[in-house]
Amino acid sequence: MKRQTDLTMYLPEFMGSYRESEEALRAENPEFTLVWSAADGILYNHFISTADEYGIGRFEKLLKICPEPEDTLEGRRNRVQNRWINIMPYTIRVLTQKLCVICEDTDFVLRKDFEEGYTLMLDTNLEGFGKVQEVEETIAAMVPCNIKVIGRNEIFLHMGGKSFFTGVVAFSEVLTIMS
């Protein structure tokens, strides 16, 4: 919040006739404006949703999160928010809610097979930087060790347009990563 500071209004009436004290107080107004903005920054950094780079860095240090150079402030804020809010007990419903927060606008499929073997299958379509790692961290923290998790992330590439060549070479690579 931007506050306008006018220290001359605190002068007693009999000092109002002295120009030197009035000008000295006017010269100090910008310094008090800086103090107020620093105090606002401290207040904003107490909350994840309003924290700046410095404040998010403090939260990351508390949670032992190492940010990547490519991370945006909003991505870092989402990662901190995801780790900060831990809902106990860990159930399929809570895991699904966490995955909804991480995946945001992309779809995912979570299937469970507890009859034949303790297995969870997760199919995602995450493209955002660091989101797959965040899903891995969430699964590692929430899913018990006796449950096998099979995860698959597919990024769909839609190619379109016209080609005016007599020959075309296309390259496509399919990567399957299982952990």
Backbone as CSV, one residue per row, in Angstrom:
resi,resn,N_x,N_y,N_z,CA_x,CA_y,CA_z,C_x,C_y,C_z
1,MET,0.851,-1.166,0.000,0.000,0.000,0.000,0.903,1.238,0.000
2,LYS,0.612,2.162,-0.880,1.409,3.377,-0.994,0.863,4.420,-0.030
3,ARG,1.718,4.872,0.885,1.300,5.875,1.872,2.034,7.181,1.594
4,GLN,1.282,8.236,1.613,1.879,9.567,1.486,2.214,10.067,2.882
5,THR,3.433,10.493,3.058,3.880,10.956,4.363,4.066,12.461,4.318
6,ASP,3.485,13.151,5.291,3.671,14.586,5.425,3.969,14.874,6.893
7,LEU,5.255,14.971,7.198,5.672,15.182,8.582,5.376,16.590,9.082
8,THR,5.166,17.532,8.168,4.917,18.918,8.598,3.588,19.053,9.330
9,MET,2.682,18.141,9.125,1.393,18.241,9.829,1.531,17.920,11.317
10,TYR,2.677,17.350,11.728,2.912,17.054,13.143,3.600,18.206,13.880
11,LEU,3.926,19.261,13.147,4.561,20.417,13.787,3.554,21.170,14.654
12,PRO,3.962,21.623,15.819,3.063,22.479,16.605,2.830,23.810,15.878
13,GLU,1.755,24.485,16.198,1.389,25.712,15.489,2.439,26.803,15.591
14,PHE,3.061,26.932,16.736,4.034,28.021,16.890,5.298,27.759,16.057
15,MET,5.555,26.472,15.650,6.719,26.162,14.814,6.423,26.363,13.332
16,GLY,5.161,26.543,12.975,4.774,26.715,11.582,5.354,27.954,10.954
17,SER,5.705,28.936,11.741,6.261,30.167,11.184,7.747,30.022,10.844
18,TYR,8.401,28.969,11.282,9.817,28.748,10.991,9.962,27.873,9.748
19,ARG,10.495,28.481,8.733,10.616,27.800,7.439,11.653,26.673,7.471
20,GLU,12.716,26.811,8.276,13.790,25.807,8.298,13.287,24.446,8.772
21,SER,12.521,24.424,9.850,12.028,23.150,10.366,11.016,22.524,9.409
22,GLU,10.219,23.365,8.739,9.258,22.847,7.777,9.967,22.189,6.594
23,GLU,11.011,22.817,6.074,11.765,22.268,4.939,12.546,21.018,5.339
24,ALA,13.053,20.987,6.554,13.770,19.801,7.024,12.827,18.604,7.085
25,LEU,11.609,18.833,7.561,10.642,17.740,7.627,10.175,17.306,6.238
26,ARG,10.038,18.265,5.313,9.669,17.904,3.940,10.764,17.065,3.283
27,ALA,12.017,17.346,3.612,13.135,16.568,3.054,13.140,15.137,3.596
28,GLU,12.596,14.930,4.769,12.556,13.589,5.360,11.350,12.766,4.907
29,ASN,10.377,13.375,4.257,9.183,12.665,3.798,9.505,11.452,2.917
30,PRO,10.406,11.566,1.919,10.704,10.386,1.100,11.297,9.226,1.907
31,GLU,12.086,9.537,2.927,12.671,8.479,3.756,11.581,7.719,4.515
32,PHE,10.601,8.439,5.012,9.503,7.779,5.714,8.625,6.975,4.755
33,THR,8.520,7.434,3.512,7.797,6.659,2.503,8.510,5.334,2.255
34,LEU,9.844,5.360,2.202,10.626,4.124,2.046,10.426,3.186,3.234
35,VAL,10.387,3.747,4.430,10.175,2.923,5.626,8.807,2.256,5.578
36,TRP,7.777,3.002,5.170,6.437,2.432,5.086,6.388,1.322,4.040
37,SER,7.032,1.529,2.882,6.998,0.478,1.852,7.782,-0.751,2.300
38,ALA,8.880,-0.565,3.057,9.614,-1.716,3.596,8.756,-2.470,4.614
39,ALA,8.005,-1.737,5.430,7.117,-2.389,6.401,6.014,-3.164,5.683
40,ASP,5.488,-2.610,4.596,4.485,-3.329,3.802,5.089,-4.588,3.185
41,GLY,6.335,-4.494,2.706,7.007,-5.664,2.141,7.152,-6.772,3.158
42,ILE,7.466,-6.422,4.389,7.588,-7.421,5.450,6.231,-8.081,5.693
43,LEU,5.180,-7.294,5.710,3.841,-7.850,5.903,3.459,-8.772,4.753
44,TYR,3.704,-8.345,3.509,3.345,-9.165,2.350,4.136,-10.472,2.315
45,ASN,5.372,-10.465,2.799,6.203,-11.668,2.768,5.832,-12.686,3.843
46,HIS,4.878,-12.366,4.697,4.399,-13.340,5.683,3.411,-14.318,5.062
47,PHE,2.919,-14.027,3.851,1.903,-14.849,3.210,2.415,-15.328,1.860
48,ILE,2.192,-16.588,1.552,2.694,-17.179,0.315,2.079,-16.497,-0.902
49,SER,0.802,-16.170,-0.833,0.112,-15.618,-2.005,0.565,-14.209,-2.368
50,THR,1.158,-13.465,-1.430,1.584,-12.095,-1.728,3.094,-11.907,-1.639
51,ALA,3.832,-12.970,-1.364,5.277,-12.845,-1.170,5.972,-12.503,-2.480
52,ASP,7.050,-11.727,-2.362,7.876,-11.413,-3.522,8.999,-12.450,-3.614
53,GLU,9.989,-12.188,-4.483,11.093,-13.138,-4.685,11.792,-13.461,-3.362
54,TYR,12.049,-12.453,-2.559,12.739,-12.660,-1.290,11.889,-13.520,-0.346
55,GLY,10.599,-13.210,-0.252,9.713,-13.942,0.651,9.542,-15.391,0.228
56,ILE,9.374,-15.635,-1.069,9.255,-17.012,-1.551,10.559,-17.756,-1.309
57,GLY,11.682,-17.073,-1.452,12.970,-17.692,-1.162,13.073,-18.146,0.288
58,ARG,12.535,-17.363,1.199,12.536,-17.751,2.616,11.666,-18.991,2.853
59,PHE,10.482,-19.023,2.215,9.623,-20.203,2.345,10.318,-21.434,1.756
60,GLU,10.975,-21.253,0.595,11.673,-22.376,-0.032,12.798,-22.886,0.866
61,LYS,13.465,-21.985,1.534,14.532,-22.389,2.450,13.961,-23.198,3.618
62,LEU,12.825,-22.787,4.138,12.170,-23.527,5.227,11.770,-24.931,4.791
63,LEU,11.286,-25.050,3.550,10.791,-26.330,3.060,11.866,-27.137,2.324
64,LYS,13.087,-26.602,2.277,14.206,-27.263,1.596,13.893,-27.519,0.122
65,ILE,13.390,-26.490,-0.549,13.106,-26.539,-1.983,14.203,-25.759,-2.694
66,CYS,14.794,-26.370,-3.710,15.813,-25.682,-4.512,15.155,-25.213,-5.805
67,PRO,14.984,-23.904,-5.988,14.348,-23.427,-7.219,15.295,-23.558,-8.407
68,GLU,14.716,-23.794,-9.561,15.477,-23.863,-10.804,15.585,-22.464,-11.395
69,PRO,16.621,-22.194,-12.168,16.755,-20.859,-12.774,15.609,-20.498,-13.715
70,GLU,14.962,-21.513,-14.308,13.878,-21.254,-15.255,12.540,-21.026,-14.569
71,ASP,12.456,-21.235,-13.262,11.197,-21.087,-12.531,10.714,-19.643,-12.548
72,THR,9.407,-19.490,-12.693,8.801,-18.175,-12.550,8.380,-17.992,-11.094
73,LEU,8.092,-16.772,-10.718,7.646,-16.505,-9.351,6.349,-17.247,-9.054
74,GLU,5.439,-17.285,-10.030,4.163,-17.965,-9.824,4.356,-19.473,-9.686
75,GLY,5.256,-20.053,-10.466,5.550,-21.479,-10.341,6.165,-21.815,-9.000
76,ARG,7.082,-20.959,-8.537,7.690,-21.160,-7.221,6.652,-21.036,-6.124
77,ARG,5.756,-20.058,-6.282,4.697,-19.849,-5.286,3.778,-21.079,-5.219
78,ASN,3.421,-21.647,-6.386,2.571,-22.836,-6.405,3.261,-24.024,-5.751
79,ARG,4.579,-24.179,-5.994,5.313,-25.287,-5.396,5.346,-25.148,-3.872
80,VAL,5.590,-23.936,-3.388,5.625,-23.703,-1.942,4.240,-23.944,-1.345
81,GLN,3.206,-23.465,-2.009,1.833,-23.644,-1.521,1.490,-25.128,-1.431
82,ASN,1.900,-25.892,-2.444,1.603,-27.321,-2.458,2.280,-28.041,-1.296
83,ARG,3.508,-27.686,-0.996,4.226,-28.367,0.081,3.817,-27.837,1.458
84,TRP,3.399,-26.592,1.527,3.068,-25.980,2.812,1.771,-26.556,3.375
85,ILE,0.796,-26.730,2.497,-0.512,-27.216,2.936,-0.521,-28.733,2.820
86,ASN,-0.326,-29.409,3.917,-0.361,-30.864,3.983,-1.602,-31.283,4.745
87,ILE,-2.486,-31.951,4.042,-3.731,-32.401,4.663,-3.546,-33.863,5.076
88,MET,-3.762,-34.136,6.326,-3.677,-35.505,6.829,-5.093,-35.993,7.080
89,PRO,-5.439,-37.201,7.017,-4.629,-38.339,6.614,-4.542,-38.407,5.097
90,TYR,-3.546,-39.140,4.611,-3.351,-39.285,3.178,-4.295,-40.353,2.650
91,THR,-5.222,-39.944,1.815,-6.185,-40.854,1.199,-6.164,-40.618,-0.300
92,ILE,-6.857,-41.477,-1.021,-6.965,-41.304,-2.475,-7.635,-39.972,-2.788
93,ARG,-8.637,-39.617,-2.001,-9.353,-38.357,-2.224,-8.418,-37.153,-2.041
94,VAL,-7.595,-37.179,-0.995,-6.663,-36.071,-0.752,-5.603,-36.040,-1.840
95,LEU,-5.116,-37.206,-2.273,-4.144,-37.262,-3.363,-4.739,-36.689,-4.640
96,THR,-5.987,-37.020,-4.916,-6.661,-36.491,-6.101,-6.807,-34.976,-6.013
97,GLN,-7.143,-34.465,-4.843,-7.246,-33.008,-4.671,-5.900,-32.338,-4.911
98,LYS,-4.819,-32.926,-4.386,-3.478,-32.365,-4.601,-3.119,-32.380,-6.079
99,LEU,-3.438,-33.480,-6.760,-3.138,-33.569,-8.184,-3.950,-32.559,-8.989
100,CYS,-5.184,-32.292,-8.566,-6.000,-31.265,-9.232,-5.337,-29.899,-9.112
101,VAL,-4.759,-29.610,-7.958,-4.085,-28.317,-7.755,-2.835,-28.234,-8.619
102,ILE,-2.053,-29.304,-8.655,-0.804,-29.278,-9.423,-1.090,-29.238,-10.917
103,CYS,-2.032,-30.064,-11.385,-2.298,-30.172,-12.821,-3.105,-28.998,-13.364
104,GLU,-3.745,-28.227,-12.505,-4.529,-27.041,-12.852,-5.501,-27.312,-13.995
105,ASP,-5.164,-26.874,-15.211,-6.118,-26.950,-16.314,-5.926,-28.175,-17.205
106,THR,-4.984,-29.056,-16.881,-4.788,-30.264,-17.686,-5.471,-31.457,-17.018
107,ASP,-5.846,-32.413,-17.832,-6.527,-33.603,-17.320,-5.512,-34.627,-16.847
108,PHE,-5.930,-35.439,-15.902,-5.128,-36.575,-15.471,-6.072,-37.717,-15.124
109,VAL,-5.520,-38.926,-15.169,-6.301,-40.113,-14.844,-5.542,-40.868,-13.760
110,LEU,-6.220,-41.133,-12.655,-5.643,-41.885,-11.542,-6.474,-43.153,-11.362
111,ARG,-5.842,-44.313,-11.644,-6.537,-45.590,-11.503,-5.873,-46.374,-10.380
112,LYS,-6.685,-47.103,-9.639,-6.141,-47.919,-8.553,-6.482,-49.377,-8.807
113,ASP,-5.540,-50.230,-8.459,-5.735,-51.667,-8.576,-5.247,-52.279,-7.275
114,PHE,-6.175,-52.453,-6.331,-5.800,-52.991,-5.035,-6.225,-54.451,-4.862
115,GLU,-6.935,-55.027,-5.871,-7.343,-56.415,-5.771,-6.192,-57.362,-6.108
116,GLU,-5.546,-57.139,-7.264,-4.488,-58.045,-7.703,-3.128,-57.640,-7.161
117,GLY,-2.902,-56.401,-6.993,-1.635,-55.906,-6.461,-1.838,-54.473,-6.036
118,TYR,-1.038,-54.031,-5.136,-1.167,-52.645,-4.683,-0.508,-51.742,-5.713
119,THR,-1.316,-51.225,-6.643,-0.787,-50.432,-7.751,-1.668,-49.215,-7.988
120,LEU,-1.026,-48.071,-8.200,-1.692,-46.851,-8.657,-1.121,-46.514,-10.027
121,MET,-1.988,-46.197,-10.986,-1.546,-45.786,-12.307,-1.983,-44.345,-12.532
122,LEU,-1.037,-43.511,-12.894,-1.309,-42.085,-13.077,-0.885,-41.678,-14.476
123,ASP,-1.821,-41.146,-15.247,-1.550,-40.629,-16.586,-1.795,-39.128,-16.569
124,THR,-0.781,-38.356,-16.970,-0.898,-36.892,-16.985,-0.478,-36.354,-18.339
125,ASN,-0.790,-35.087,-18.559,-0.393,-34.357,-19.764,0.207,-33.020,-19.344
126,LEU,1.253,-33.049,-18.551,1.826,-31.821,-17.995,2.927,-31.279,-18.891
127,GLU,2.835,-30.001,-19.214,3.849,-29.356,-20.035,4.619,-28.298,-19.268
128,GLY,4.056,-27.757,-18.206,4.681,-26.659,-17.461,5.969,-27.086,-16.788
129,PHE,6.897,-26.143,-16.680,8.201,-26.439,-16.104,8.065,-26.798,-14.627
130,GLY,8.635,-27.929,-14.238,8.671,-28.338,-12.844,7.433,-29.045,-12.341
131,LYS,6.401,-29.161,-13.165,5.165,-29.774,-12.687,5.310,-31.284,-12.516
132,VAL,6.039,-31.941,-13.407,6.231,-33.388,-13.281,7.021,-33.693,-12.014
133,GLN,8.034,-32.878,-11.724,8.808,-33.071,-10.503,7.943,-32.865,-9.267
134,GLU,7.025,-31.919,-9.341,6.141,-31.665,-8.201,5.181,-32.831,-7.994
135,VAL,4.700,-33.437,-9.082,3.858,-34.624,-8.961,4.649,-35.763,-8.328
136,GLU,5.906,-35.929,-8.757,6.756,-36.974,-8.177,6.967,-36.749,-6.682
137,GLU,7.228,-35.516,-6.281,7.423,-35.199,-4.860,6.160,-35.485,-4.054
138,THR,5.009,-35.128,-4.607,3.743,-35.344,-3.911,3.471,-36.830,-3.743
139,ILE,3.711,-37.601,-4.793,3.482,-39.050,-4.712,4.447,-39.672,-3.712
140,ALA,5.706,-39.255,-3.745,6.691,-39.807,-2.810,6.313,-39.502,-1.365
141,ALA,5.707,-38.355,-1.125,5.356,-37.967,0.238,4.050,-38.602,0.709
142,MET,3.110,-38.841,-0.209,1.769,-39.246,0.199,1.476,-40.739,0.056
143,VAL,2.074,-41.382,-0.926,1.732,-42.779,-1.195,2.606,-43.689,-0.341
144,PRO,2.004,-44.656,0.358,2.801,-45.577,1.172,3.775,-46.395,0.312
145,CYS,4.840,-46.852,0.933,5.898,-47.559,0.208,5.451,-48.913,-0.334
146,ASN,4.399,-49.511,0.209,3.965,-50.820,-0.279,3.065,-50.717,-1.508
147,ILE,2.803,-49.515,-1.979,1.981,-49.321,-3.174,2.894,-48.925,-4.330
148,LYS,2.806,-49.677,-5.408,3.596,-49.411,-6.604,2.874,-48.334,-7.422
149,VAL,3.620,-47.322,-7.853,3.037,-46.230,-8.637,3.630,-46.283,-10.038
150,ILE,2.760,-46.353,-11.023,3.176,-46.319,-12.420,2.673,-45.000,-12.986
151,GLY,3.595,-44.132,-13.329,3.236,-42.817,-13.836,3.631,-42.663,-15.287
152,ARG,2.799,-41.940,-16.028,3.090,-41.670,-17.428,2.646,-40.246,-17.734
153,ASN,3.554,-39.473,-18.284,3.243,-38.105,-18.691,3.392,-38.013,-20.199
154,GLU,2.331,-37.636,-20.882,2.372,-37.495,-22.332,2.185,-36.035,-22.684
155,ILE,3.040,-35.568,-23.567,2.910,-34.212,-24.101,2.543,-34.361,-25.569
156,PHE,1.369,-33.896,-25.922,0.886,-34.039,-27.283,1.404,-32.887,-28.138
157,LEU,1.908,-33.241,-29.303,2.415,-32.253,-30.242,1.508,-32.275,-31.454
158,HIS,0.831,-31.188,-31.689,-0.076,-31.083,-32.826,0.638,-30.292,-33.923
159,MET,0.869,-30.964,-35.032,1.546,-30.309,-36.142,0.511,-30.066,-37.232
160,GLY,0.579,-28.915,-37.800,-0.360,-28.594,-38.854,0.255,-27.591,-39.804
161,GLY,-0.413,-27.360,-40.869,0.075,-26.391,-41.842,0.214,-27.025,-43.207
162,LYS,0.771,-26.262,-44.138,0.925,-26.730,-45.510,2.408,-26.862,-45.812
163,SER,2.709,-27.821,-46.632,4.085,-28.037,-47.046,4.144,-27.933,-48.559
164,PHE,5.059,-27.131,-49.075,5.180,-26.929,-50.512,6.483,-27.521,-51.029
165,PHE,6.893,-28.630,-50.453,8.116,-29.301,-50.871,7.745,-30.638,-51.506
166,THR,8.672,-31.149,-52.309,8.407,-32.449,-52.922,8.771,-33.587,-51.975
167,GLY,9.585,-33.298,-50.973,9.951,-34.322,-50.006,9.971,-33.723,-48.607
168,VAL,9.565,-34.495,-47.644,9.511,-34.008,-46.273,10.149,-35.051,-45.365
169,VAL,10.963,-34.576,-44.442,11.536,-35.450,-43.431,10.958,-35.018,-42.095
170,ALA,10.385,-35.942,-41.389,9.807,-35.629,-40.078,10.515,-36.470,-39.029
171,PHE,10.685,-35.881,-37.869,11.356,-36.580,-36.763,10.393,-36.633,-35.588
172,SER,10.237,-37.800,-35.066,9.389,-37.973,-33.910,10.081,-38.928,-32.959
173,GLU,10.027,-38.625,-31.682,10.684,-39.456,-30.695,9.697,-39.756,-29.582
174,VAL,9.643,-41.011,-29.191,8.769,-41.429,-28.109,9.657,-41.833,-26.943
175,LEU,9.489,-41.145,-25.825,10.249,-41.447,-24.622,9.315,-42.048,-23.589
176,THR,9.695,-43.163,-23.042,8.933,-43.762,-21.959,9.840,-43.813,-20.737
177,ILE,9.457,-43.081,-19.715,10.248,-43.010,-18.491,9.432,-43.649,-17.382
178,MET,9.985,-44.644,-16.779,9.303,-45.317,-15.683,10.192,-45.238,-14.459
179,SER,9.612,-44.920,-13.344,10.398,-44.878,-12.111,9.723,-45.681,-11.030
